[in-house]
Amino acid sequence: MIEDNKIIRGSGGGGQPQQPPPPTKEPDTLNSKQFASFLDLISEGEIEGSATASKEGITDKTSLAYIHAYLKDTFLNDTPVLKANASSTAPQPTDFNYQNVSFVPRFGTANQTKINGIESSSSITPVGVTVTKASPVVRQIQDDTVDRVKITITFPQLQKVTDSGDLLGSSVQLRISTQFNGGGFGIIIDDTITGRTPDAYQKDYSVTLNDTFTTADIKVERVTDDSTSNQVIDAFQWTSFAEIIDDANTYPNSAYNYLRLDSQQFSAIPRRKFRVRGIKVRIPGAGASGSGTPSVDAAGRIVYPDNYIFNNVMGAAVWCSCPAMILLDLLTTERYGFGTHISDADLDLFSFVTASKFANTLVDDGFGGLEARFSCNVNIQSSSEAFDLINELAGVMRCMPIWSTGSILLAQDSPKDPSFLFSLANISSDGFSYSGSSLKQRHSIISVSYFNMDTQEIDFEVFENTDLVNKIGSVVKKVKAFGCTSRGQALRLAKAIAFAEANESELVSFTTSMEGGLMVRPGAVIEINDPVRAGV
């Protein structure tokens, strides 16, 4: 007899059974959104518009590429909506610093159209009916002045519970249709809500109505089968609808922007800034004797053809940064300037063009490039004394407006030939009298403030006269450069002030005859022949 011994081994006897995994709970992915709309007045019109679009050569202002370029110039709390290095034609979703932004510009033309979506008035009507697949809900609009209807849909909850206790999301498809004057329904919105929410979730749909109708019927229907299980909660209601009449005002001659933002991205109303190229102004037209027609380059500088001869004819209005043409526009425009009192006939246009040529001459910017000698980029936001504003604009290009021989002309501090020689022979017996400025009136450091377009802040350019610092110490003069956005122009202004204090510190006065006085005017360069001063 053979005995077969089998050994049986085991472990864990008497232990607790393994616990099932905890139920899965998907996150709440559906949150009701609120939007804030802004209508920002930019300027009198007509303006050029987006600075970036102009630089990129995008001329179709109705194109999506232009809107994208303008969003690079739209700053919310100092951050651009679209990154500067993004493509304007095909930006990626990650290129946007803010999502769900709607933007519509107007440029201030006399015949511009209205912007749809700006509410003038609205009237809310409650519905409060659950929409089932078998029973779509229809409501009728009888007010033919209504432009659009905002439909509010509410899901009290949207989730499903599995047998193991998991809380998962669900999906519901719905449709919105319209018919006008009983002509048959047409689907205009087909949407699917997907996600999970344990509490109420609302979504608004905007329906634009036909321009002319007697009655408009709006139908909301459920496409997804109704839930027959208490484990799937996906019913929704048509909560209400708002009949909206849009603002029909086109705001002619006013440039403005419409901006609609998802308020979830902001804790408070955001600060809004727009980088624009402003009001279009007239520039000199085609020259005499076929001497060419001025144009404007990408930086706003007026480019005059060689040997250009102005024939007293102004050309079309374009955007430019020429201070002479900006001043001319301010003097002759009726809506925001002095045009009710001043016309072209009251101005010496030749002096304005001469000043413009000098202002638009290319000079070294001090940092390895070239730029216009004087440019003006200014946002005038409030009324001011005419005398002060005219002189500030003229001062940008070292000019002084004067009234002479029945017209206003610009006298400019620029290199020119002497217009008259004064000597002891054509002045009074009192001779020439000289006076100089005290050293205490001079400054060793000139600080010029200007607006830095890159940082969007006031910046400073400082010029230090080392020799004078050694003599009198650090004596600072602070100057605000009106309309200046160029670092190079601010530096040139600082150097010009320092040069004038060092080399134009002496004043000569004398009395001359009527004949001599008629030969010169303010801003002219004269010569003096003083034998006493010359040591003769």
C-alpha positions in Angstrom: 0.0 0.0 0.0 1.4 3.3 -1.1 0.6 6.4 1.0 0.4 9.7 -1.0 1.1 12.7 1.2 -0.1 16.0 -0.2 1.1 19.3 1.4 -1.4 22.2 1.3 -0.1 25.7 2.1 -2.0 29.0 2.5 -2.0 32.4 4.2 -4.2 35.2 5.3 -6.8 33.1 6.8 -9.5 35.0 8.6 -8.6 38.4 7.0 -11.0 41.2 5.9 -12.4 41.1 2.3 -10.8 43.6 -0.2 -12.6 47.1 -0.2 -14.0 48.3 -3.5 -12.4 51.5 -5.0 -14.1 54.8 -4.0 -16.7 56.2 -6.4 -15.4 58.4 -9.2 -16.5 62.0 -9.3 -15.9 63.9 -12.4 -15.2 67.7 -11.9 -17.8 70.3 -12.4 -17.0 71.5 -16.0 -20.0 73.6 -16.7 -20.1 77.1 -15.3 -22.5 79.9 -16.3 -20.7 82.7 -18.1 -21.3 86.4 -18.0 -20.0 88.9 -20.5 -19.2 92.6 -20.2 -19.6 94.9 -23.2 -17.8 98.2 -23.7 -18.2 101.0 -26.2 -15.0 103.1 -26.1 -14.8 106.4 -28.0 -11.3 106.7 -29.5 -11.2 109.9 -31.4 -12.8 112.3 -33.8 -12.8 110.7 -37.3 -11.6 109.7 -39.7 -8.7 107.8 -38.2 -6.3 105.4 -39.8 -7.0 102.7 -37.1 -4.7 99.8 -35.9 -1.1 100.7 -35.8 0.0 97.1 -36.2 -2.3 96.5 -39.2 -0.7 99.5 -40.9 2.8 98.3 -40.2 1.9 94.8 -41.5 0.4 96.3 -44.6 -3.1 94.9 -43.9 -5.5 97.3 -45.7 -8.8 95.5 -45.7 -10.3 96.7 -42.5 -13.2 94.2 -42.8 -10.9 91.2 -42.8 -10.2 88.8 -39.9 -6.5 89.5 -40.3 -7.1 93.2 -39.6 -9.1 92.4 -36.5 -6.4 90.1 -35.2 -3.8 92.9 -35.9 -6.0 95.3 -34.0 -6.2 92.9 -31.0 -2.4 93.2 -30.8 -3.1 96.9 -30.2 -5.8 96.3 -27.7 -4.5 96.2 -24.1 -6.5 95.0 -21.1 -4.8 95.9 -17.8 -1.7 96.7 -20.0 -1.6 93.2 -21.5 -2.4 92.8 -25.3 -5.3 90.6 -26.2 -3.2 88.9 -28.9 0.6 88.5 -28.5 2.7 90.8 -30.6 4.6 87.9 -32.3 1.5 86.0 -33.3 0.4 85.6 -36.9 -2.4 88.0 -37.8 -3.7 85.8 -40.5 -3.8 82.5 -38.6 -3.1 83.0 -34.8 -3.0 79.9 -32.6 -5.3 79.6 -29.5 -2.3 79.8 -27.3 -1.4 83.2 -28.9 -4.3 84.9 -27.1 -3.8 86.2 -23.6 -7.6 86.5 -23.2 -10.2 84.1 -24.6 -13.8 84.7 -25.9 -13.1 88.3 -26.9 -15.4 90.0 -29.5 -14.1 93.1 -31.1 -15.6 95.5 -33.7 -14.0 98.8 -34.7 -15.4 101.9 -36.4 -13.1 104.5 -37.9 -15.1 107.7 -37.7 -16.2 108.0 -41.3 -19.3 110.1 -42.1 -21.3 107.2 -43.5 -20.2 104.3 -41.2 -22.7 101.6 -40.4 -24.0 100.7 -36.9 -22.4 97.9 -34.9 -24.9 95.1 -34.3 -25.2 93.8 -30.8 -25.2 97.1 -28.9 -28.4 97.1 -26.8 -30.6 100.2 -26.7 -33.4 98.5 -24.8 -34.6 95.0 -23.9 -37.7 93.4 -22.5 -37.5 90.0 -20.7 -40.4 87.5 -20.9 -40.4 84.4 -18.6 -41.1 81.0 -20.2 -40.2 78.4 -17.5 -41.1 75.3 -19.5 -39.2 72.0 -19.6 -38.3 71.1 -23.1 -38.8 67.4 -24.0 -38.1 65.6 -27.2 -41.8 65.0 -27.8 -42.8 68.5 -26.9 -40.8 71.4 -28.4 -41.6 74.8 -27.0 -42.6 77.7 -29.3 -42.9 81.4 -28.5 -43.9 84.2 -30.9 -42.5 87.7 -31.3 -45.0 90.2 -32.6 -43.0 93.5 -32.1 -41.4 94.1 -35.6 -39.0 96.6 -34.1 -37.1 93.9 -32.3 -33.7 93.2 -33.8 -32.7 90.1 -31.9 -33.8 87.7 -29.2 -31.7 86.3 -26.4 -32.8 82.9 -25.3 -31.9 81.6 -21.9 -31.7 77.8 -21.3 -31.2 76.3 -17.8 -30.1 72.8 -16.8 -30.9 72.4 -13.1 -28.3 69.6 -13.1 -26.4 67.6 -15.7 -24.9 64.3 -14.5 -25.4 60.6 -14.3 -24.9 58.2 -11.4 -23.6 54.6 -12.1 -24.6 51.6 -10.1 -21.2 51.8 -8.3 -21.9 55.4 -7.3 -19.7 57.2 -9.8 -20.8 60.7 -10.7 -20.2 61.3 -14.4 -21.0 63.9 -17.0 -23.6 63.7 -19.6 -24.4 65.2 -23.0 -27.6 66.8 -24.4 -28.2 68.1 -28.0 -30.7 70.9 -28.6 -31.8 73.0 -31.5 -33.3 76.4 -32.0 -35.3 77.2 -35.1 -37.1 80.3 -36.4 -39.9 81.0 -38.8 -41.1 84.4 -40.1 -44.7 85.2 -41.0 -45.6 81.4 -40.9 -43.2 80.6 -43.7 -41.8 77.4 -42.1 -39.1 76.7 -39.5 -35.4 76.8 -40.3 -32.7 75.6 -37.9 -30.3 78.4 -36.9 -28.6 76.9 -33.8 -27.6 73.2 -33.3 -25.7 72.8 -30.0 -24.5 70.0 -27.7 -24.0 70.6 -24.0 -21.4 68.2 -22.7 -20.0 68.0 -19.1 -21.1 67.7 -15.5 -22.7 70.2 -13.1 -24.4 69.4 -9.8 -26.1 72.8 -9.8 -27.9 75.1 -12.2 -26.1 75.9 -15.4 -27.4 78.6 -17.8 -26.5 79.4 -21.4 -27.7 82.2 -23.6 -28.3 82.0 -27.3 -28.7 85.1 -29.5 -31.1 84.9 -32.4 -31.0 87.7 -35.0 -34.4 88.4 -36.6 -35.1 89.5 -40.2 -35.1 93.1 -41.0 -38.8 93.0 -41.9 -41.4 90.6 -40.3 -44.9 90.7 -38.9 -44.5 87.6 -36.7 -41.5 85.6 -35.7 -41.8 82.2 -34.1 -38.9 80.7 -32.1 -38.8 77.0 -31.4 -36.6 75.2 -28.9 -36.4 71.5 -29.2 -34.6 68.6 -27.6 -32.8 66.2 -29.9 -31.4 63.8 -27.3 -33.8 61.2 -26.0 -35.4 62.1 -22.7 -34.0 60.3 -19.7 -36.1 57.4 -18.4 -33.8 56.6 -15.5 -33.5 58.5 -12.3 -29.8 57.9 -12.5 -29.5 60.3 -15.5 -30.4 63.9 -14.8 -30.3 65.9 -18.0 -33.6 67.8 -18.3 -33.5 71.4 -19.3 -35.8 74.4 -19.4 -36.4 77.3 -21.6 -36.2 79.8 -18.8 -36.9 83.2 -20.6 -36.3 85.2 -23.7 -35.3 88.9 -24.0 -36.6 91.0 -26.9 -33.7 93.4 -27.8 -33.7 96.5 -29.8 -30.2 97.5 -30.9 -28.7 100.9 -30.8 -29.3 102.3 -34.4 -26.9 105.2 -34.0 -23.9 105.0 -36.3 -22.0 107.8 -34.4 -20.8 109.5 -37.7 -17.3 111.1 -37.6 -16.5 109.3 -34.3 -14.0 106.5 -34.1 -15.0 103.9 -31.5 -14.5 100.3 -30.6 -16.9 97.7 -29.4 -15.4 95.1 -27.0 -17.1 92.1 -25.5 -15.3 90.2 -22.8 -15.8 87.0 -20.7 -16.1 88.5 -17.2 -14.8 85.3 -15.6 -11.3 86.3 -16.6 -11.4 89.6 -14.6 -11.9 90.4 -11.0 -12.9 94.0 -11.9 -13.6 96.2 -14.9 -10.3 96.0 -16.9 -8.4 99.1 -18.0 -8.6 99.4 -21.7 -6.0 101.0 -24.0 -5.8 101.1 -27.8 -2.7 101.8 -29.9 -4.0 103.6 -32.9 -2.9 105.8 -35.8 -5.1 108.8 -35.4 -6.9 111.4 -37.4 -6.2 111.6 -41.1 -5.0 115.1 -42.2 -4.3 116.7 -45.5 -0.8 116.7 -46.9 0.6 118.7 -49.8 -0.7 117.5 -53.2 1.0 117.0 -56.6 3.8 119.6 -57.1 4.1 122.1 -59.9 5.9 121.4 -63.1 5.7 117.6 -62.6 7.8 117.8 -59.4 6.1 114.8 -57.9 3.6 114.0 -55.2 4.5 113.6 -51.5 3.8 110.2 -49.9 3.8 108.8 -46.3 6.1 106.0 -45.2 5.3 103.3 -42.7 6.5 105.4 -39.8 4.3 108.3 -40.7 7.0 110.5 -42.2 6.0 112.6 -45.2 8.4 111.8 -48.0 8.9 114.8 -50.4 10.2 114.1 -53.9 13.6 115.8 -54.7 13.1 119.3 -56.0 9.4 119.2 -55.0 7.6 122.5 -55.7 4.5 123.3 -53.8 1.8 124.9 -55.9 -0.6 125.9 -53.1 -2.8 122.8 -53.6 -3.4 120.3 -50.7 -3.9 116.6 -51.4 -6.1 113.9 -49.8 -6.2 113.3 -46.1 -4.0 110.5 -44.8 -2.5 109.5 -41.5 0.9 111.0 -40.8 3.0 112.2 -37.8 4.1 115.6 -39.4 3.5 118.3 -36.8 3.1 121.0 -39.5 0.2 119.2 -41.2 -1.4 118.3 -37.8 -1.3 122.0 -36.9 -2.8 122.9 -40.2 -5.6 120.4 -39.7 -6.3 121.8 -36.2 -6.4 125.4 -37.5 -8.8 124.7 -40.5 -11.2 121.9 -39.3 -14.6 123.1 -38.1 -15.7 120.2 -35.8 -12.7 120.1 -33.4 -10.5 123.0 -34.5 -10.7 126.6 -35.5 -12.2 126.1 -39.0 -15.2 128.4 -38.3 -12.7 131.3 -38.0 -9.7 130.2 -40.1 -9.6 128.9 -43.7 -6.8 128.1 -46.1 -7.1 131.6 -47.5 -6.1 132.9 -44.0 -2.9 130.9 -44.0 0.5 131.1 -45.6 0.5 127.5 -46.8 4.0 127.8 -48.2 5.4 128.4 -44.7 3.6 125.3 -43.5 5.1 123.2 -46.3 8.6 124.6 -45.7 8.3 123.7 -42.0 7.0 120.3 -42.9 10.0 119.6 -45.2 12.4 120.5 -42.4 10.5 118.4 -39.9 10.4 115.3 -42.1 14.1 115.4 -43.1 15.8 112.1 -42.0 18.3 112.5 -39.2 20.4 110.2 -37.1 18.2 108.9 -34.2 21.3 108.5 -32.0 20.9 104.8 -31.7 22.1 103.5 -35.1 19.0 104.4 -37.2 17.3 107.2 -39.1 14.0 109.0 -38.3 12.2 112.2 -39.1 13.7 115.2 -37.4 10.3 116.1 -35.7 7.2 113.9 -35.4 4.1 114.3 -33.4 2.0 111.6 -31.8 -0.4 113.1 -29.3 -3.9 112.3 -27.9 -5.7 115.6 -27.1 -8.5 114.5 -24.7 -9.8 117.8 -23.4 -10.4 121.3 -24.4 -7.7 123.9 -23.8 -6.8 127.5 -24.6 -6.3 127.9 -28.3 -3.2 130.0 -27.9 -1.6 127.4 -25.6 -2.4 124.4 -27.9 -1.3 126.1 -31.1 2.0 127.1 -29.5 2.6 123.6 -28.1 2.1 122.0 -31.5 4.2 124.6 -33.2 6.9 124.1 -30.6 7.3 120.5 -31.5 9.0 121.6 -34.7 10.6 124.8 -33.2 8.1 127.0 -34.9 6.3 130.2 -33.9 3.0 131.1 -35.5 2.8 134.8 -36.4 0.3 137.1 -38.1 1.9 138.9 -41.1 0.5 140.6 -44.2 -3.0 139.4 -43.6 -2.2 135.7 -43.0 -0.9 133.3 -40.4 2.5 131.9 -41.2 5.0 129.7 -39.4 8.4 131.1 -38.5 10.8 128.2 -37.9 14.1 128.1 -36.0 16.1 126.3 -38.8 19.3 126.9 -40.7 18.8 129.7 -43.3 20.6 132.5 -45.0 20.7 135.9 -43.4 17.9 138.2 -44.7 19.4 141.6 -43.7 22.6 143.2 -42.5 22.4 145.8 -39.7 25.3 148.2 -39.0 25.8 151.6 -37.5 24.7 153.0 -40.8 21.0 151.8 -40.5 20.4 151.9 -36.8 20.0 154.7 -34.3 22.9 156.6 -32.7 22.4 154.5 -29.5 24.2 151.7 -31.3 24.1 148.0 -30.3 23.5 147.0 -26.7 24.6 143.6 -25.4 23.5 141.6 -22.4 24.3 138.0 -21.3 22.7 135.5 -19.0 24.0 134.6 -15.6 25.7 131.3 -15.0 23.0 130.7 -12.4 20.4 130.5 -15.2 22.1 127.6 -16.9 21.6 123.9 -16.4 24.2 121.1 -16.5 21.6 118.3 -16.8 18.6 118.3 -19.2 15.9 115.7 -18.5 13.3 115.3 -21.2 10.2 113.2 -20.6 8.4 111.4 -23.5 5.9 108.6 -23.9 7.6 105.3 -24.5 5.4 103.2 -26.9 7.1 100.0 -25.9 6.5 100.3 -22.2 3.4 102.4 -22.5 4.8 104.6 -19.7 6.4 108.0 -19.4 10.1 107.6 -19.9 13.1 110.0 -19.6 16.0 110.9 -21.8 18.9 112.7 -19.9 21.7 114.7 -21.4 24.6 115.7 -19.1 27.1 118.5 -19.9 30.1 117.1 -18.1 32.1 120.3 -18.2 29.3 122.4 -16.8 28.7 119.8 -14.1 32.3 120.3 -13.0 31.7 124.0 -12.8 28.2 124.4 -11.3 27.3 120.9 -10.1 24.2 119.0 -11.0 21.6 121.6 -11.9 18.7 119.8 -13.6 16.2 121.2 -16.0 13.1 119.1 -16.6 11.2 119.4 -19.9 8.1 117.7 -21.1 8.3 116.9 -24.8 4.8 117.5 -26.2 3.6 114.8 -28.5 6.9 112.9 -28.4 7.1 109.1 -28.6 10.7 108.9 -29.9 13.7 108.4 -27.7 15.9 109.9 -30.3 13.7 113.0 -30.7 13.7 113.5 -26.9 17.5 113.2 -26.8 17.8 115.8 -29.6 15.6 118.2 -27.7 17.8 117.8 -24.6 20.9 118.5 -26.6 19.3 121.5 -28.3 18.4 123.0 -25.0 21.9 122.4 -23.6 23.4 123.9 -26.8 21.2 127.0 -26.6 22.0 127.7 -23.0 25.7 127.3 -23.7 26.0 129.2 -27.0 22.9 131.4 -27.2 23.3 133.2 -23.9 23.9 136.7 -25.3 21.2 139.2 -26.4 21.7 142.2 -28.7 19.2 145.0 -28.9 19.1 148.1 -31.2 16.7 150.5 -32.8 16.4 150.7 -36.6 14.5 152.6 -39.2 11.1 151.7 -40.6 12.8 150.5 -43.8 15.1 148.1 -41.8 12.2 146.9 -39.7 10.1 146.0 -42.7 12.9 143.8 -44.1 12.8 141.3 -41.3 10.2 139.3 -39.3 10.3 137.0 -36.3 12.4 133.9 -36.9 14.6 135.6 -39.6 18.4 135.3 -39.4 20.2 138.7 -39.6 23.8 139.8 -39.7 25.3 142.5 -37.4 28.3 144.5 -38.4 29.5 146.2 -35.2 32.9 147.8 -35.5 33.1 148.3 -31.7 32.5 144.7 -31.0 34.9 143.6 -33.7 37.6 145.8 -32.3 37.9 148.1 -35.3 
